[in-house]
Amino acid sequence: MTNPNIQKISIGNPDTVSVGEYSLIALTENGLWSQLKNKAVLAEDVKQALLYVNRGEEDAGFVYITDSKT
């Protein structure tokens, strides 16, 4: 995620969806949020985050593994 080739990272909005809150916690606890927050593109939910990545609009994204199978 810190690779300079990764320009946009889809993340659920931490204020409105649990996956966003969990992602923010994980990134913060691992000391990565300050490096990645400028790359973050907030999604309304997990499926929207996955859609952004699948369409190539974002380079990476945080989703639940169960949603990545759809």
MDAnalysis code that builds the backbone (N, CA, C; Angstrom):
import MDAnalysis as mda
import numpy as np

u = mda.Universe.empty(210, n_residues=70, atom_resindex=np.repeat(np.arange(70), 3), trajectory=True)
u.add_TopologyAttr("name", ["N", "CA", "C"] * 70)
u.add_TopologyAttr("resid", np.arange(1, 71))
u.add_TopologyAttr("resname", ["MET", "THR", "ASN", "PRO", "ASN", "ILE", "GLN", "LYS", "ILE", "SER", "ILE", "GLY", "ASN", "PRO", "ASP", "THR", "VAL", "SER", "VAL", "GLY", "GLU", "TYR", "SER", "LEU", "ILE", "ALA", "LEU", "THR", "GLU", "ASN", "GLY", "LEU", "TRP", "SER", "GLN", "LEU", "LYS", "ASN", "LYS", "ALA", "VAL", "LEU", "ALA", "GLU", "ASP", "VAL", "LYS", "GLN", "ALA", "LEU", "LEU", "TYR", "VAL", "ASN", "ARG", "GLY", "GLU", "GLU", "ASP", "ALA", "GLY", "PHE", "VAL", "TYR", "ILE", "THR", "ASP", "SER", "LYS", "THR"])
u.atoms.positions = np.array([
    [0.822, -1.206, 0.000],
    [0.000, 0.000, 0.000],
    [0.862, 1.264, 0.000],
    [2.061, 1.174, 0.521],
    [2.934, 2.347, 0.545],
    [3.742, 2.500, -0.737],
    [3.646, 1.535, -1.625],
    [4.328, 1.588, -2.909],
    [3.883, 2.842, -3.662],
    [4.809, 3.621, -4.186],
    [4.425, 4.836, -4.905],
    [3.571, 4.585, -6.150],
    [3.613, 3.365, -6.683],
    [2.768, 3.032, -7.832],
    [1.298, 2.911, -7.447],
    [1.027, 2.746, -6.179],
    [-0.359, 2.706, -5.703],
    [-0.755, 4.136, -5.364],
    [-1.594, 4.704, -6.208],
    [-1.981, 6.107, -6.068],
    [-3.298, 6.311, -5.333],
    [-4.226, 5.359, -5.497],
    [-5.559, 5.488, -4.886],
    [-5.933, 4.190, -4.195],
    [-6.429, 4.327, -2.967],
    [-6.850, 3.173, -2.177],
    [-8.288, 3.404, -1.745],
    [-9.143, 2.495, -2.127],
    [-10.554, 2.589, -1.764],
    [-10.747, 2.064, -0.345],
    [-11.410, 2.853, 0.471],
    [-11.673, 2.481, 1.860],
    [-13.085, 2.934, 2.209],
    [-13.799, 2.093, 2.911],
    [-15.135, 2.492, 3.361],
    [-15.033, 3.703, 4.276],
    [-16.010, 4.546, 4.222],
    [-16.014, 5.736, 5.066],
    [-16.040, 5.306, 6.539],
    [-14.986, 5.609, 7.310],
    [-14.930, 5.187, 8.702],
    [-16.042, 5.774, 9.576],
    [-16.642, 6.857, 9.125],
    [-17.725, 7.476, 9.900],
    [-19.066, 6.787, 9.693],
    [-19.180, 5.962, 8.632],
    [-20.493, 5.408, 8.320],
    [-20.544, 3.895, 8.129],
    [-19.407, 3.244, 7.878],
    [-19.437, 1.788, 7.679],
    [-18.344, 1.109, 8.506],
    [-18.660, -0.065, 8.989],
    [-17.739, -0.766, 9.884],
    [-16.429, -1.143, 9.198],
    [-16.463, -1.538, 7.927],
    [-15.212, -1.900, 7.257],
    [-14.258, -0.708, 7.199],
    [-14.786, 0.473, 7.054],
    [-13.950, 1.670, 7.064],
    [-13.352, 1.919, 8.436],
    [-14.166, 1.738, 9.455],
    [-13.675, 1.906, 10.827],
    [-12.583, 0.883, 11.130],
    [-12.816, -0.386, 10.771],
    [-11.828, -1.438, 11.014],
    [-10.546, -1.182, 10.226],
    [-10.681, -0.743, 9.001],
    [-9.511, -0.451, 8.171],
    [-8.700, 0.685, 8.770],
    [-9.381, 1.729, 9.202],
    [-8.701, 2.874, 9.808],
    [-7.963, 2.456, 11.071],
    [-8.601, 1.636, 11.897],
    [-7.957, 1.151, 13.123],
    [-6.698, 0.350, 12.779],
    [-6.825, -0.584, 11.822],
    [-5.683, -1.416, 11.447],
    [-4.532, -0.569, 10.892],
    [-4.858, 0.376, 10.040],
    [-3.817, 1.233, 9.464],
    [-3.165, 2.112, 10.520],
    [-3.963, 2.639, 11.432],
    [-3.432, 3.491, 12.492],
    [-2.543, 2.691, 13.437],
    [-3.030, 1.522, 13.862],
    [-2.260, 0.698, 14.795],
    [-0.957, 0.191, 14.189],
    [-0.901, 0.090, 12.887],
    [0.318, -0.354, 12.214],
    [1.173, 0.806, 11.698],
    [0.809, 2.018, 12.083],
    [1.594, 3.195, 11.734],
    [1.568, 3.565, 10.266],
    [0.499, 3.170, 9.560],
    [0.434, 3.421, 8.122],
    [-0.536, 4.529, 7.711],
    [-1.465, 4.885, 8.569],
    [-2.503, 5.835, 8.171],
    [-1.910, 7.167, 7.722],
    [-0.923, 7.676, 8.439],
    [-0.357, 8.975, 8.060],
    [0.277, 8.930, 6.671],
    [0.794, 7.772, 6.259],
    [1.394, 7.620, 4.935],
    [0.351, 7.414, 3.841],
    [-0.799, 6.856, 4.219],
    [-1.785, 6.455, 3.212],
    [-3.018, 7.342, 3.126],
    [-3.243, 8.209, 4.097],
    [-4.512, 8.960, 4.119],
    [-4.713, 9.826, 2.880],
    [-3.644, 10.299, 2.277],
    [-3.801, 11.115, 1.064],
    [-4.150, 10.284, -0.161],
    [-3.965, 8.975, -0.081],
    [-4.318, 8.076, -1.168],
    [-5.748, 7.553, -1.033],
    [-6.340, 7.743, 0.132],
    [-7.646, 7.146, 0.437],
    [-8.782, 7.819, -0.337],
    [-9.628, 6.980, -0.914],
    [-10.853, 7.419, -1.564],
    [-11.987, 6.735, -0.808],
    [-12.839, 7.528, -0.167],
    [-13.888, 6.959, 0.666],
    [-15.043, 6.412, -0.163],
    [-15.443, 5.210, 0.185],
    [-16.562, 4.550, -0.471],
    [-17.736, 4.484, 0.503],
    [-18.937, 4.364, -0.045],
    [-20.137, 4.291, 0.787],
    [-20.252, 2.967, 1.532],
    [-19.721, 1.899, 0.933],
    [-19.774, 0.581, 1.557],
    [-18.728, -0.317, 0.914],
    [-18.668, -1.561, 1.393],
    [-17.670, -2.506, 0.901],
    [-17.845, -2.780, -0.583],
    [-19.056, -2.976, -1.006],
    [-19.292, -3.314, -2.408],
    [-18.857, -2.183, -3.342],
    [-19.049, -0.951, -2.914],
    [-18.604, 0.173, -3.738],
    [-17.075, 0.218, -3.786],
    [-16.430, -0.046, -2.670],
    [-14.962, -0.079, -2.641],
    [-14.441, -1.150, -3.590],
    [-15.061, -2.315, -3.555],
    [-14.669, -3.410, -4.439],
    [-14.927, -3.055, -5.908],
    [-16.033, -2.413, -6.176],
    [-16.363, -2.004, -7.539],
    [-15.311, -1.045, -8.091],
    [-14.889, -0.079, -7.273],
    [-13.848, 0.860, -7.713],
    [-12.584, 0.119, -8.138],
    [-12.183, -0.866, -7.341],
    [-10.974, -1.626, -7.652],
    [-11.185, -2.490, -8.895],
    [-12.319, -3.178, -8.952],
    [-12.599, -4.049, -10.109],
    [-12.648, -3.279, -11.422],
    [-13.126, -2.048, -11.384],
    [-13.202, -1.236, -12.600],
    [-11.878, -0.544, -12.917],
    [-10.893, -0.686, -12.030],
    [-9.589, -0.074, -12.250],
    [-9.521, 1.392, -11.884],
    [-10.537, 1.875, -11.180],
    [-10.544, 3.283, -10.770],
    [-9.620, 3.521, -9.574],
    [-9.412, 2.482, -8.778],
    [-8.519, 2.540, -7.615],
    [-7.506, 1.417, -7.768],
    [-6.329, 1.612, -7.207],
    [-5.266, 0.620, -7.318],
    [-5.408, -0.503, -6.298],
    [-6.047, -0.227, -5.180],
    [-6.211, -1.203, -4.106],
    [-7.420, -0.794, -3.276],
    [-7.851, -1.695, -2.417],
    [-8.991, -1.370, -1.571],
    [-9.101, -2.304, -0.385],
    [-9.801, -1.847, 0.626],
    [-10.066, -2.643, 1.819],
    [-11.499, -3.142, 1.757],
    [-11.643, -4.459, 1.763],
    [-12.957, -5.097, 1.742],
    [-12.916, -6.317, 2.649],
    [-14.085, -6.876, 2.916],
    [-14.138, -8.156, 3.620],
    [-13.843, -9.259, 2.613],
    [-13.152, -10.286, 3.039],
    [-12.818, -11.372, 2.124],
    [-14.074, -12.013, 1.533],
    [-15.151, -12.051, 2.292],
    [-16.390, -12.642, 1.770],
    [-16.945, -11.826, 0.613],
    [-16.736, -10.517, 0.606],
    [-17.202, -9.678, -0.488],
    [-16.312, -9.783, -1.708],
    [-15.067, -10.156, -1.519],
    [-14.151, -10.243, -2.663],
    [-14.483, -11.429, -3.559],
    [-15.328, -12.332, -3.099],
    [-15.712, -13.507, -3.885],
    [-16.848, -13.205, -4.836],
    [-17.511, -12.033, -4.702],
    [-18.684, -11.715, -5.539],
    [-18.284, -11.144, -6.864],
])
